[in-house]
Amino acid sequence: MILLNLLAVSIGIGLLVTLLLVEVFGLAAGGLVVPGYVALKLLQPWSVAMTLLAAYLTFIVVRTLSSFMVVYGRRKTALMILFGYLSGSLIDLSMGGVLSFPSTDTGGSATQFTYFEMSVIGYIIPGLIAIWFERQGVVKTLVGLIVSAVLVRLILVLIMPEILMTYEAEQALNRADLTTVLQEFFE
């Protein structure tokens, strides 16, 4: 229930921030709902990086297809969303998902598992970002996305810090950091 309310508020704030960013600076943030989703995952940089990788792969694939196919308008938008979904799913299957391993510092008889989660944000988010990579360029879209996501996160911290802290605590429960995962992996 907390996630749903926080996500709805984050998307609403993201809409407002994105509209202001477009009006003031002329920079789109990779879609209207994207900054709200990314703002909630800013403390999971691997997920943000995997999402941007999926978006860039989508952008490259559709641009390559458009060199020998007629791809424009609705067809291009549909292909961006479709390939964004596919590339995000393939990245989740190959690199992402959840790596879990038994914790070494359990005091009781039950084995506690820690996990390191890496996943692409949403199903259509990579496609939406790729659409804006095509429309305004990769660098401008990344700048707009970073600025708007950080502003959304800052506004969330200011207006609802308790709910955001609860959400982050739920996300961090039993989640290992990257150094722990690498140590366990190489031992």
Stockholm file with secondary structure:
# STOCKHOLM 1.0

chainA/1-187         MILLNLLAVSIGIGLLVTLLLVEVFGLAAGGLVVPGYVALKLLQPWSVAMTLLAAYLTFIVVRTLSSFMVVYGRRKTALMILFGYLSGSLIDLSMGGVLSFPSTDTGGSATQFTYFEMSVIGYIIPGLIAIWFERQGVVKTLVGLIVSAVLVRLILVLIMPEILMTYEAEQALNRADLTTVLQEFFE
#=GR chainA/1-187 SS CHHHHHHHHHHHHHHHHHHHHHHHHCCCCSSSSHHHHHHHTTTCHHHHHHHHHHHHHHHHHHHHHTTTSCCCHHHHHHHHHHHHHHHHHHHHHHTCEEEEEECSCCCSSSCCEEEEEECCSSSSHHHHHHHHHHHHCHHHHHHHHHHHHHHHHHHHHHHCHHHHHHHHHHHHTTBCCHHHHHHHHHC
#=GC SS_cons         CHHHHHHHHHHHHHHHHHHHHHHHHCCCCSSSSHHHHHHHTTTCHHHHHHHHHHHHHHHHHHHHHTTTSCCCHHHHHHHHHHHHHHHHHHHHHHTCEEEEEECSCCCSSSCCEEEEEECCSSSSHHHHHHHHHHHHCHHHHHHHHHHHHHHHHHHHHHHCHHHHHHHHHHHHTTBCCHHHHHHHHHC
//
